[in-house]
Amino acid sequence: MRPGFMLNPDDAFVKGCKKRIKQNNGYCPNKRDKVPDNKCPCREFRENSECDCGMYIKDPTYIIDEKLDVEGESPMEGYV
């Protein structure tokens, strides 16, 4: 799971979503084409942090440390 994201807290929704993903052979239920980029978690989520089906949401408790390290790079640079 990407830092700053979590499963949707609605257990019934997640259960239903997982069931639809399983019925769809692991592909996002909101994507029409069954291509590798649409395997859950889909490429759109992995690259742009946007989940079409709502299975993954932003974690409201996640805080990014805004401080810079000695080299002048953010310590989270490799994660976002």
N, C-alpha and C positions, 0 to 999 in steps of 0.2 A: 504494500500500500504506500502511496506517496505521502511524504510528510505533509501535514496540514489537512489531511482528508480522513474520513471515517465512513463506515457503513451507515446508511440511513438509520436513524434510531427507531423508526417504525418497524417493529419486528414482523408484523403481518405483511407489510409492503415488501420487505426484503425476502421473506419466505416466498411470496408470490412471484417476485422478480427472479429469484433463483430457480424456481420451478419453470418459468418461461424460458430462461437461459438454457436450462437442461433440456427442455423439449426442443429447443432450437439448436441443439448440438454444440452448445458453448458460445454461440454467437449472440451479440446484443439483440434483444427483442425489438429494439427501436430502429434497427438498421435493416434495410431491405436486402442488400447483397451479402451473400455468405462468402466473404473473402477474408484472408488472414488478418487484415487490419480491423475487422469487426469482431474478432474474438474478444470476449469479455475478460479483463477490462480492455475496451477498444482503444485503438490508436489515438482517437480524439481525446480521450481521457488521459492517456499516458503522456501525450505531448502538450495538450492545451488545458488540462485540468477541468474539462467539461464533460459531465456524464449525462448523456441523453435520457437514459432510462430512470435516473434518480437513485440508483443503487448506492452510489458514492456521493457524499456531500462534503462541503468544507467543514472542517472541525472548528467550531467557534472558540475553543479554548487554546488553539494553537497560536503561539506567539513566535514571530521571527525576531531574532536578536539583531537589532539594527547596528550594533557596534562593529567597527572594522577591526580586522586583525592587523598585526604589525606590517604585513606586506601590502595592506591597503585593499584587500579583497574581503568581501563579506564571508563569514564562516559558513553560510548556507549556500554559497554559490553553486556548489556541486549538486544541490538537492532541488533546485527550482528551475 
